[in-house]
Amino acid sequence: MAAPHEVVSIDVWELRRLFNEGRYLERLKLGEFTARVRRRGHPSPPRANEPLCTWSMTIVYLDQHDRPVALVHEYRRKDGTRGASGQPDPKWLLHNGIVYVPEATM
C-alpha cells in the first residue's frame, strides 16, 4: 500500500496557479486523465449569476490507474460550456507527490 501524501494548505490563488502550471485541464483534454462527476446540483445558486439550467458540479480527475489527481468545481451551462470564469476551480490537487488544498477562510 502506498504511503499517504503530505497535505499542504495554500492560498486559493496559489492552488489555481499550480493547477494551471501543471496543465491538468490540458492533460484531461489530451486523454492523460479521465473525469468523473462526483456531485451535480441543479439549479445553480442564484449568487452564481449563471443562466437557468446551469449545473454546479464537482469533478474528480483520475490518472490511468483510477487514482485521483485533482478535484475541481465548475458551473456547466445547458450548452455544455463552463460558466463563471470558464475554467475549473481546483479544490484538491496532487502535484509532485503533495496534496494541496485551499486554506480555510473565515
C-alpha positions as CSV (number, residue, x, y, z in Angstrom):
1,M,0.0,0.0,0.0
2,A,1.3,3.5,-0.9
3,A,2.2,5.9,1.9
4,P,-0.2,8.7,2.4
5,H,0.7,12.0,0.8
6,E,1.7,15.1,2.7
7,V,-1.3,17.6,2.8
8,V,-0.5,21.3,2.5
9,S,-3.0,24.2,2.8
10,I,-2.3,27.0,0.4
11,D,-4.0,30.2,-0.8
12,V,-6.7,29.6,-3.4
13,W,-4.8,31.6,-6.0
14,E,-1.7,29.5,-5.5
15,L,-3.8,26.4,-5.9
16,R,-5.1,27.7,-9.2
17,R,-1.6,28.6,-10.3
18,L,-0.4,25.0,-9.6
19,F,-3.4,23.6,-11.4
20,N,-2.7,25.8,-14.5
21,E,1.1,25.3,-14.4
22,G,0.6,21.5,-14.2
23,R,-1.7,21.7,-17.2
24,Y,-4.3,19.5,-15.6
25,L,-7.2,20.6,-17.9
26,E,-5.0,20.3,-21.0
27,R,-3.9,16.8,-19.9
28,L,-7.5,15.9,-19.3
29,K,-8.3,17.0,-22.9
30,L,-5.4,15.0,-24.2
31,G,-6.7,11.8,-22.5
32,E,-3.9,11.5,-19.9
33,F,-6.7,11.9,-17.2
34,T,-10.3,10.9,-17.2
35,A,-13.1,12.9,-15.4
36,R,-15.9,11.6,-13.3
37,V,-18.7,13.7,-11.8
38,R,-18.7,13.3,-8.1
39,R,-21.6,15.7,-7.4
40,R,-24.1,17.6,-9.5
41,G,-26.6,20.0,-8.2
42,H,-29.4,21.7,-10.1
43,P,-30.2,24.5,-10.3
44,S,-27.1,26.5,-9.6
45,P,-27.3,29.0,-6.7
46,P,-28.7,32.5,-7.7
47,R,-25.5,34.1,-6.4
48,A,-23.5,32.3,-9.1
49,N,-25.2,34.6,-11.6
50,E,-25.5,31.8,-14.2
51,P,-28.3,31.1,-16.6
52,L,-31.2,28.9,-15.7
53,C,-30.4,25.1,-16.0
54,T,-26.7,25.6,-15.2
55,W,-25.3,22.7,-13.1
56,S,-23.0,23.1,-10.2
57,M,-20.6,20.2,-10.5
58,T,-17.7,18.6,-8.5
59,I,-15.5,16.6,-10.8
60,V,-12.6,14.3,-10.0
61,Y,-9.7,13.9,-12.5
62,L,-8.2,10.3,-12.4
63,D,-4.9,9.1,-13.7
64,Q,-4.5,5.9,-15.8
65,H,-4.8,3.8,-12.7
66,D,-8.0,5.4,-11.5
67,R,-6.2,7.4,-8.8
68,P,-7.4,10.9,-8.1
69,V,-5.1,13.7,-9.2
70,A,-7.4,16.7,-8.9
71,L,-10.9,17.7,-7.6
72,V,-12.5,20.7,-9.2
73,H,-15.7,22.7,-9.1
74,E,-17.3,24.1,-12.2
75,Y,-20.6,25.5,-13.4
76,R,-21.7,23.7,-16.6
77,R,-24.2,25.5,-18.7
78,K,-27.0,23.9,-20.7
79,D,-25.0,24.3,-23.9
80,G,-22.0,22.4,-22.4
81,T,-19.8,25.4,-21.8
82,R,-18.2,26.3,-18.5
83,G,-19.7,29.2,-16.6
84,A,-18.2,31.7,-14.2
85,S,-14.5,32.2,-15.2
86,G,-14.8,29.5,-17.9
87,Q,-12.2,27.4,-16.1
88,P,-12.4,24.6,-13.5
89,D,-11.8,25.8,-9.9
90,P,-9.4,23.3,-8.2
91,K,-10.4,22.2,-4.6
92,W,-7.8,19.4,-4.2
93,L,-4.7,18.8,-6.2
94,L,-2.0,16.1,-6.2
95,H,1.1,17.9,-7.5
96,N,4.6,16.5,-7.3
97,G,3.6,14.0,-4.6
98,I,2.0,16.6,-2.4
99,V,-1.7,17.1,-1.9
100,Y,-2.7,20.8,-1.9
101,V,-6.0,22.1,-0.6
102,P,-7.2,25.6,-0.2
103,E,-6.7,27.4,3.1
104,A,-9.7,27.6,5.3
105,T,-11.3,31.1,5.3
106,M,-13.4,32.6,7.9
